[in-house]
Amino acid sequence: MINVEKLDKQSSIYKYATVCDAPGGVGFQIEHMPEFFEYDTDNHIPHVHAFYEIIWFQEEGGTHTVDFQTYPIKKNSLFFLSPGQVHHFDGSSRHKGVLLKFCTDFLREEKAQEDIFIKYNVFNSYDTVPYCTIPDSNVAEHLASFVKMMEEELEIGNSFGHLDMIRSLVKIFLVTVHRHGVKEGLTQLSTAKASHRLFIQFRRLLEQEYDELHTVKEYADRLNVSTKTLSNSVQECSGKAPLTYINNRIILEAKRLLKFTSLMVKEVAYQLGYEDPSYFVKFFKRETGYLPTDFKEEDVGQKT
């Protein structure tokens, strides 16, 4: 049975922490749909995880909501959820597929460019849709074989290299997805191109510092490049300006805090690095079309 606990005393949203908290575990878990829905009966309620999760829908049908946006489920679509992302299913138990859950320790390594690309392009990709599709059935079969090997390894238990084997299989799975997955709204990135590496480094820094750094110059200075170089890189890779990325990430976190916690608007402003709450209110209204209080109290979604 999944252990459900409050995220914090101010939160109205739930956190599922079983994968990381299980005693003697390896911080990795595989579940299957529709069996998953037989014991997780609250999956239709918005909730947030403390771990990474891949949700592979192997058949078309229904919807999946992530961070205030609802997406139709396509065949062989894989959703990539990072710690802190809010999501919920549509209440149906007809979905078929696989859920891979693993602790943050699985992606703690950032020594190689490939590791950074996986962590900040496959996951933590808030600027585009949170999923990709696998149009090639042969690739889907390969992915399924990797899942099977993961399950076989989990059954072995405390054998030599057990954790390393699971980590390796997860990484192979993610690299395969990165190579062959089709994702809307984002250029296929390459570790060989300096501009692409800079773009991912920018997104990495943004995820770590969005509540402190609010200007393009601050990010460019931290990355030791000019604002023009950073702007050109982000524009090349995404068709967007870096300030758009910065503002969108701040707004996303603001929406989470406003909608799912009891924090007052001024407290949300302070938590996101704004000393002047009135400036935050104007910023939120400009970016979303809503006053923070209206967004918090009313049943409003993401403004497009």
Phi, psi and omega in degrees: 000133181291134177276118182249128179223158178295141178296314172196179185293339183261002189260144175253011183244160187251154179237130176260117188241014187301317186303317183273335185269345185299124181295134177074008182274176180253006180075028180215140184210143176240133175227160182238144172259141012270359183303326180306322184285348180289331179247339176263081187279351181257017185293346179276355178268134178306131181211164182231143181255155174264010183224172175278149180214136171249125178247110182258106176273115186269350176227155180281151175131140179082189182224162177220128183253127180227123176048056172074006178239135179255130184241135172292139182276124179257158179297136180054046172259137181242120177266137182243110184252132178258160176307131179100343179284138180267131178209165171199156178272176185270007178088000180269150177252014185272352181297144177236132179164202187226144173241125176250123183236133179210149183294165179298336178300333180296331181245025182285334182286130178224036183280323182259152178301325180298321179296317180293320179298318179297315186289327186242011173235311175290308174263175177051040182250077188277351186273351182219188180297146185274024182215164170226164178243150177250096183286338183272117182295331178294321177294319178300322178294322177297316179299319179297323179292325177295319178298319179298318179295323176299315181296320178295321179292322178299327181287336182291323177085235190271035178288164180301131177070020185303307182294320179297322179295316179296315178303317182296317180295320178296318180294318177299318178302312184290322178296319178298317177297317181298323181288319192248348182287143179254121183237129182289141170081011181216133177293142174294118187267155182228137177291346183282341184260128182299321181293326178288321178296321178296319179301315180291323176297323176297315180293325176298312180295321179300317181295330182274334191231015184299336181271004179234316183259126186237358182238157179296321181298320179299319180289319179298318179297318180295328181269000178060042175226168177281159178298327179293316179298316179295316180297318179296319180296311182295320180295318179298318187276334187229344185077011181238161175275149180301327179296328176298317177299312182300310182296318181296321180292319178296316181297320179300313180294323178299318179297318178300313183292321181291318187278325191244009173228170178264012178299139174286161183303317181295328178289322175298316179301312180298319182294333180263010173091016179256113180286334180254103181301328181294325177293319178298318180300315179295319179298313181297317180296319180296320185278331187245338185088359181239147165287146180305320180296323179292318179297321182293320188268331185261162178273073182248150182251200181284127180280130180246000000 
